[in-house]
Amino acid sequence: MLIIPKKTPPVETHWQKELANSFTTLDSLLQYLQIDPSSLPPALSNDVFSNNNNINIIPTQNDISIIEQHSNARRLFPMRVPKPFADLMQQSNWYDPLLQQVVPQQAEFVDKLGFVVDPLQEQNGTTAGLIHKYKSRVLLLVRGGCAINCRYCFRRHFPYQDNQLGQAQYQSVLEYINNDTNINEVIFSGGDPLMANDKQLAKLAQKVDNITHIKRLRIHTRLPVVIPSRVNNELLAWLTNLRIKPIIVLHINHKNEIGEALIEKTKMLKQAGVTLLNQSVLLKNINDSAEAICELSEALFEANILPYYLHMFDPVKGAAHFDVSKPDAQKIMAKVITRLPGFLVPKLVQELPRQPGKTPIDLGLEP
């Protein structure tokens, strides 16, 4: 008798296993991308110093290699790059726009005036794990860690250890939300809230769902971009069981971050009734051109994601080399609005401490 073997469907790698196998050293990532360390530019290039006053450089040893000088920045902020995100990078290209977002660089030791540890003044909240800056919305720091450590992160110095939510703290936060009927939207943030397991997220989301004056649950996450397998059946199940409207705001800065795996996952989220938006940060040498922003917006729409915000860079200590000036940002967006339909133009905004909402940047187009 001929036995026909049963065809086994491919098994998707569990996202936590992919997370555990992330690159945490510059040597290992450059080796994977086949980048010759000897081809790296000087650790501190001249453009770091251009037009910058009041800069203090923390000295490093002159007798160590360029790669070691860059690697030293891991002491300021740990390195973590998941393999699925590294697979989207160009081989043998140190200047790849995805790579440049995540590699430690000696420029992080540049101490520029005005770049501070807490640029949005979030670290002195009255309720641990909760940020309530806007009247109708409240943000919960569900998890402190991220799947990827972006070097420009405005919360790279945030004291997550002081804002961890245990069961008692969650109850206190939920009571706070329940008692303030001005709040109609809850935002899961972090870190990255999807670093929590789905059982925990489903339980928390259901409790938020039970608060009658809440209309929407928004989730700010980068995890599906850097590890697409995070969008699994468990996540889709609890998202579809909510009364309130689920919204996922992804964080994508460059069109090359949108791979086929992510596109498949956004289809699944869309079919589950999730509204998909994107917010980007304007970053020097990453996406600081009208062409890059237009290409990103077009790629987002093809992946069922609407452009939402383009943020001016938050002046966080250790990341001044990513900063794009306001005049340059205005020029870029003035070109963008001539090339894209309005629904694909992200709002250029700046988040300022103690303001009741995002501050739109005037493009100065009036005659």
Residue pairs with C-beta under 8 A, 6 or more apart in sequence:
12 229
12 232
13 229
14 229
15 223
15 227
15 229
15 230
15 232
18 82
18 83
18 84
18 227
18 229
19 82
19 147
19 227
21 82
21 83
22 80
22 81
22 82
22 83
22 147
22 148
23 29
23 32
23 79
23 80
23 81
23 82
23 83
23 86
24 78
24 79
24 80
24 81
25 71
25 74
25 79
26 67
26 70
26 71
26 74
26 79
26 103
26 104
27 37
27 67
27 71
29 79
29 81
29 86
29 99
29 103
30 37
30 67
32 83
32 86
33 86
33 89
33 90
33 91
33 92
33 93
33 96
33 99
34 91
34 92
35 91
35 92
35 93
35 94
36 92
37 65
37 66
37 67
39 94
40 66
40 67
40 70
40 94
41 66
41 94
42 66
43 60
43 66
43 69
43 70
43 105
43 106
43 107
44 57
44 106
44 107
44 110
48 107
48 110
48 321
49 55
52 110
52 112
52 320
53 113
54 112
54 113
55 110
55 111
55 112
55 113
56 110
56 111
57 109
57 110
57 111
58 109
58 111
60 69
60 72
60 106
60 109
69 106
70 103
70 104
70 105
70 106
71 104
72 104
72 106
72 109
73 104
73 105
73 106
73 107
73 108
73 109
73 151
73 318
74 104
76 104
76 108
76 109
76 318
77 104
77 108
77 149
77 151
77 153
77 156
77 318
78 149
79 102
79 103
79 104
79 149
80 146
80 147
80 148
80 149
81 102
81 148
81 149
81 226
82 147
82 148
82 226
82 227
84 226
84 227
84 228
84 229
84 259
84 261
85 98
85 102
85 148
85 225
85 226
85 227
85 257
87 259
88 98
88 256
88 257
88 259
89 96
89 98
89 99
89 256
90 96
90 99
90 256
93 99
95 285
96 256
97 253
97 254
97 256
97 285
97 286
97 287
97 292
98 254
98 256
98 257
100 285
100 286
101 150
101 151
101 152
101 253
101 254
101 283
101 286
102 148
102 149
102 150
102 151
103 151
104 151
105 151
105 321
107 320
107 321
108 151
108 318
108 319
108 321
109 318
110 320
110 321
111 317
112 320
114 315
115 315
115 316
115 317
115 318
115 319
115 320
115 323
116 315
116 316
116 317
117 123
117 157
117 316
117 317
118 157
118 158
119 154
119 314
119 315
119 316
119 353
120 154
120 314
120 351
120 352
120 353
121 353
121 354
122 131
122 155
122 158
123 158
123 159
125 131
125 132
125 163
127 172
127 173
127 176
128 162
128 163
128 164
128 165
128 169
129 140
129 141
129 163
129 164
129 165
129 169
129 170
129 173
130 138
130 139
130 140
130 141
130 173
130 176
131 138
131 139
131 141
131 189
132 138
132 139
132 176
132 183
133 139
133 354
133 355
133 356
134 356
134 357
135 182
135 183
135 356
136 182
136 183
136 184
136 185
137 183
137 184
137 185
137 186
137 187
137 218
138 176
138 177
138 180
138 183
138 185
138 186
138 187
139 187
139 189
140 165
140 173
140 186
140 187
140 188
140 189
140 193
140 204
141 160
141 163
141 165
141 189
141 190
141 191
142 165
142 188
142 189
142 190
142 191
142 193
142 196
142 201
142 204
143 190
143 191
143 192
143 193
143 194
143 195
143 196
144 158
144 160
144 161
144 163
144 164
144 190
144 191
145 160
145 190
145 191
145 192
145 195
146 153
146 190
146 191
146 192
146 195
146 222
146 223
147 192
147 194
147 195
147 222
147 223
147 226
147 227
147 230
148 222
148 226
149 156
150 222
151 318
151 319
151 322
152 281
152 283
152 313
152 316
152 319
152 322
153 316
153 319
154 314
154 316
155 191
155 316
156 316
156 318
156 319
157 316
157 317
157 318
160 190
160 191
165 173
170 204
170 207
174 207
174 208
174 211
177 183
177 186
177 208
177 211
177 214
178 211
181 213
183 213
183 214
184 213
184 214
184 215
184 216
185 214
185 215
185 216
185 217
185 218
186 208
186 214
186 216
186 217
186 218
187 217
187 218
187 219
187 220
188 201
188 204
188 205
188 217
188 218
188 219
188 220
189 220
190 220
192 220
192 221
192 222
192 223
193 201
193 219
193 220
193 221
194 201
194 219
194 221
194 223
194 224
194 230
194 235
195 223
198 232
198 234
198 235
198 237
198 238
199 234
201 235
201 238
202 234
202 237
202 238
202 241
205 217
205 238
205 239
205 242
206 238
206 241
206 242
208 214
208 217
208 244
209 217
209 242
209 243
209 244
214 244
215 244
215 245
216 244
216 245
216 246
216 247
217 242
217 244
217 245
217 246
217 247
218 247
218 248
218 249
219 246
219 247
219 248
219 249
220 249
220 251
220 279
221 248
221 249
221 250
221 251
222 250
222 251
223 230
224 230
224 231
224 248
224 250
224 262
224 265
224 266
225 250
225 251
225 252
225 257
225 258
225 262
228 259
228 261
228 262
228 264
228 265
229 261
231 265
231 268
231 269
236 268
236 269
236 272
239 246
239 269
239 272
239 273
239 274
240 272
240 273
245 275
246 273
246 274
246 275
247 274
247 275
247 276
247 277
248 269
248 274
248 275
248 276
248 277
249 277
249 278
249 279
249 308
250 276
250 277
250 278
250 279
250 305
251 278
251 279
251 280
251 281
252 258
252 278
252 280
252 296
252 300
252 305
253 280
253 281
253 283
253 286
253 287
253 296
254 286
254 287
254 292
254 296
255 292
255 295
255 296
255 298
255 299
258 299
258 300
258 302
258 303
262 303
263 302
263 303
263 304
266 276
266 303
266 304
266 305
267 304
269 276
269 304
270 276
270 304
276 304
276 305
276 306
277 305
277 306
277 307
277 308
278 300
278 305
278 306
278 307
278 308
278 346
279 308
279 309
279 310
279 311
279 346
280 287
280 293
280 296
280 307
280 309
280 310
280 311
280 346
281 310
281 311
281 313
281 314
281 322
282 288
282 310
282 311
282 312
282 313
282 324
282 329
282 332
282 348
283 313
283 322
283 324
284 321
284 322
284 323
284 324
286 292
286 322
287 293
287 296
288 324
288 328
288 332
289 332
290 332
290 333
290 335
290 336
290 339
293 310
293 332
293 333
293 336
293 346
294 336
294 339
294 340
296 307
297 307
297 336
297 340
297 344
297 345
297 346
298 340
298 344
300 306
300 307
300 344
301 307
301 344
306 343
306 344
307 344
307 345
307 346
308 346
308 347
309 346
309 347
309 349
309 358
310 333
310 346
310 347
310 348
310 349
311 349
311 350
311 351
312 324
312 326
312 329
312 348
312 349
312 350
312 361
313 319
313 322
313 323
313 324
314 351
315 323
324 332
326 361
329 348
329 361
330 348
330 361
330 362
330 363
330 364
333 345
333 348
333 361
333 363
334 363
334 364
334 365
336 345
337 345
337 363
347 358
347 360
348 360
348 361
348 363
349 358
349 359
349 360
349 361
350 358
350 359
350 361
351 358
351 359
352 359
